[in-house]
Amino acid sequence: MVILGFFVAHWYLSLFTQSFFHHRYAAHKQFNMSRFWEKFFFIISWIFQGSSYLSPYAYGIMHRMHHAYADTEKDVHSPKYDSNFFSMMWRTKTVYDAIFTGKIEVEEKFKKEVPEWHSFDRIASHNISRTMWVVLYALFYLAFATQWWMFLLIPIHAVMGPFHGVIINWFAHKYGYTNFKVKDTSKNLMPVDILMLGEGFHNNHHKNASSPNFGFKWFEFDPIYPIILFFNKLRIIRLAPNR
């Protein structure tokens, strides 16, 4: 039970920071926050995402490019232009690395107000940091695992962020239902999204990328939206009046 609890905790905590901070804040600026809280969530993202930490700066730019070029040849991750999700994610990694290292020139419109803390990103993304986290996962499993098959979960811990990315960027463009007609293949992966914290309502999000609530129909509950409202009440973040 300890191992399964640890796996579930890592799954949802990693997913929360990626959805709340990287996706909704860095990429879409659905709300504002002070520099203090911005740096706080940089650090929390590193702790929760661990070995698969993503730079909010590089992620924000890349995701904006995805929306701008969805399902075209310029899309950084589209099932239309890759034969399998391995090749799609490798292409995504290549573009992400190029943005992170500054090897490609990015249009100014994609960089506007994207949070930057490059010195921290370099430390959190360094191979030493990533290796440290994998070692910690392995040591935890050595201490608490009771069955051999539990060790098969360690590779998922190691690539938790990309694992979540595959679920949305591949499967949510292939399977599911739509509420809106959009210019791409985005779909809502499941009517009740208990697996991806609202990220599975992909068609809704592509229709209205500025909305902090990814749910639309009465049964489409976005678990992160109440947290956003709570953070807004605490003044950790600031929602626009019409949000």
C-alpha positions in Angstrom: 0.0 0.0 0.0 2.9 2.4 0.7 4.3 2.0 -2.8 0.9 2.4 -4.5 0.2 5.5 -2.3 3.6 6.9 -3.4 2.9 6.3 -7.0 -0.6 7.9 -6.9 0.8 10.9 -5.0 3.6 11.4 -7.5 1.1 11.0 -10.4 -1.3 13.7 -9.2 1.2 16.1 -7.7 3.4 16.1 -10.8 0.3 16.5 -13.0 -1.1 19.3 -10.8 2.0 21.4 -11.2 2.2 20.8 -14.9 -1.5 21.7 -15.4 -1.7 24.6 -12.9 1.7 26.2 -13.3 3.1 25.2 -16.7 -0.1 24.9 -18.7 -2.7 27.3 -17.3 -0.2 29.9 -16.0 3.0 29.8 -18.1 1.4 28.9 -21.4 -2.0 30.6 -21.2 -1.7 33.2 -18.5 -5.2 32.4 -17.3 -4.3 34.2 -14.0 -1.5 36.3 -12.6 0.7 35.8 -9.6 3.5 37.7 -7.9 7.2 37.0 -8.5 7.4 35.4 -5.0 4.6 32.9 -5.8 6.0 32.3 -9.3 9.3 31.3 -7.9 7.6 29.2 -5.2 5.8 27.2 -7.9 9.0 26.8 -9.9 10.5 25.1 -6.8 7.4 23.1 -6.0 7.2 21.9 -9.7 10.8 20.6 -9.4 10.0 18.7 -6.2 6.7 17.2 -7.5 7.9 16.5 -11.1 11.3 15.3 -10.0 13.3 13.7 -12.7 10.9 14.7 -15.4 10.9 18.4 -14.5 10.0 20.7 -17.3 11.1 24.3 -17.7 7.9 26.5 -17.5 9.6 28.8 -19.9 10.3 26.2 -22.6 7.0 24.4 -21.9 5.0 27.6 -22.2 6.5 28.6 -25.5 6.2 25.1 -26.9 2.6 24.8 -25.8 1.7 28.1 -27.4 3.2 26.9 -30.6 1.0 23.7 -30.4 -2.1 25.9 -30.2 -1.0 28.1 -33.0 -0.2 25.3 -35.3 -2.4 22.5 -34.0 -2.5 19.5 -36.3 -0.4 21.1 -39.0 3.2 20.2 -40.0 4.5 22.9 -37.6 2.7 21.3 -34.6 5.3 20.0 -32.1 3.1 17.1 -31.2 0.4 15.9 -33.6 -0.6 12.3 -34.2 -1.3 13.3 -37.8 2.4 13.5 -38.6 3.9 10.7 -36.6 3.3 7.0 -37.0 3.4 6.2 -33.2 3.5 8.1 -30.0 7.2 7.3 -29.4 8.2 9.2 -32.5 5.8 12.0 -31.7 7.3 12.4 -28.2 10.8 12.3 -29.5 10.0 15.1 -31.9 8.5 17.0 -29.0 11.6 16.5 -26.9 13.8 17.7 -29.8 11.8 20.9 -30.1 11.6 21.4 -26.3 15.4 21.0 -26.0 16.0 23.4 -28.9 13.8 26.1 -27.1 15.4 25.4 -23.7 19.0 25.8 -25.1 18.1 28.7 -27.4 19.1 26.8 -30.5 16.0 27.9 -32.4 14.7 31.4 -32.9 11.3 31.8 -31.3 8.8 34.5 -32.4 8.3 37.2 -29.8 4.5 36.5 -29.7 5.3 33.1 -28.2 7.6 34.5 -25.5 5.4 37.3 -24.2 5.0 37.1 -20.4 6.3 33.5 -20.2 7.8 33.1 -16.7 11.6 33.0 -16.7 14.1 31.7 -14.1 16.8 30.3 -16.3 19.4 29.8 -13.5 17.0 27.6 -11.6 15.9 25.8 -14.7 19.5 24.9 -15.5 19.9 23.3 -12.1 16.6 21.5 -12.0 17.0 20.2 -15.6 20.6 19.1 -15.1 21.4 15.4 -15.6 22.7 15.3 -12.0 19.3 16.5 -10.7 17.4 14.0 -12.8 19.7 11.2 -11.8 19.3 12.1 -8.1 15.5 11.9 -8.3 15.6 8.4 -10.0 18.0 7.2 -7.3 15.7 8.5 -4.6 12.7 6.7 -6.3 14.7 3.4 -6.4 15.8 3.7 -2.8 12.2 4.3 -1.7 11.1 1.2 -3.6 14.0 -0.9 -2.1 12.8 0.2 1.3 9.0 -0.4 0.9 8.3 -2.6 -2.1 6.8 -5.9 -1.2 6.3 -7.4 -4.7 8.8 -7.6 -7.6 6.3 -6.1 -10.1 6.3 -2.9 -8.1 9.8 -2.1 -9.4 8.3 -1.8 -12.9 6.7 1.4 -11.8 10.1 3.2 -11.4 10.5 3.9 -15.1 7.1 5.7 -15.1 8.2 7.8 -12.1 11.4 8.7 -14.1 9.4 10.0 -17.1 6.2 11.0 -15.4 5.8 14.3 -17.3 6.2 12.9 -20.8 4.0 10.0 -19.7 1.2 12.4 -19.0 2.0 14.2 -22.2 1.5 11.1 -24.3 -2.0 10.5 -22.8 -3.2 14.0 -23.9 -1.1 14.8 -27.0 -1.6 11.4 -28.6 -4.8 9.8 -27.3 -6.8 13.0 -26.7 -6.3 13.7 -30.4 -7.4 10.3 -31.5 -10.1 9.0 -29.1 -13.1 10.6 -27.2 -15.9 12.9 -27.9 -16.3 16.6 -28.9 -18.4 19.4 -27.6 -17.2 21.9 -30.1 -16.2 22.0 -33.7 -12.6 23.2 -33.9 -9.9 23.3 -36.6 -8.0 20.4 -35.1 -8.6 16.9 -33.9 -8.7 17.6 -30.2 -11.2 15.5 -28.2 -12.4 15.1 -24.7 -10.8 11.9 -23.6 -13.4 10.9 -21.0 -16.6 12.4 -19.6 -15.4 12.2 -16.0 -11.7 13.0 -15.9 -10.4 11.5 -12.6 -7.2 10.5 -14.3 -5.8 13.7 -15.8 -7.2 16.4 -13.4 -9.3 18.1 -16.2 -6.6 18.0 -18.9 -8.6 15.2 -20.6 -11.2 17.8 -21.6 -8.9 18.7 -24.5 -11.6 19.7 -27.0 -13.1 22.1 -24.5 -9.7 23.6 -23.9 -8.9 24.0 -27.6 -12.2 25.9 -28.1 -11.5 28.3 -25.2 -7.8 28.2 -24.3 -8.1 31.3 -22.0 -10.7 29.7 -19.7 -9.3 28.3 -16.4 -12.2 25.9 -16.2 -11.6 23.0 -18.6 -15.1 21.5 -18.0 -18.1 22.6 -20.0 -21.0 20.3 -19.5 -22.5 19.7 -16.1 -20.7 16.3 -15.7 -17.3 17.6 -16.8 -15.7 18.4 -13.5 -12.3 20.0 -13.7 -10.7 19.2 -10.3 -8.1 22.0 -10.6 -10.6 24.8 -11.2 -11.9 24.9 -7.5 -8.2 25.0 -6.4 -7.7 28.0 -8.7 -10.8 29.7 -7.1 -9.4 28.9 -3.7 -6.0 30.3 -4.5 -7.7 33.4 -5.9 -9.5 33.9 -2.6 -6.2 33.6 -0.7 -4.7 36.1 -3.2 -2.0 33.6 -4.2 -3.1 34.2 -7.8 -5.3 36.9 -9.4 -8.0 35.9 -11.8 -9.3 38.5 -14.2 -12.8 39.7 -13.2 -14.5 37.9 -16.0 -12.9 34.5 -15.2 
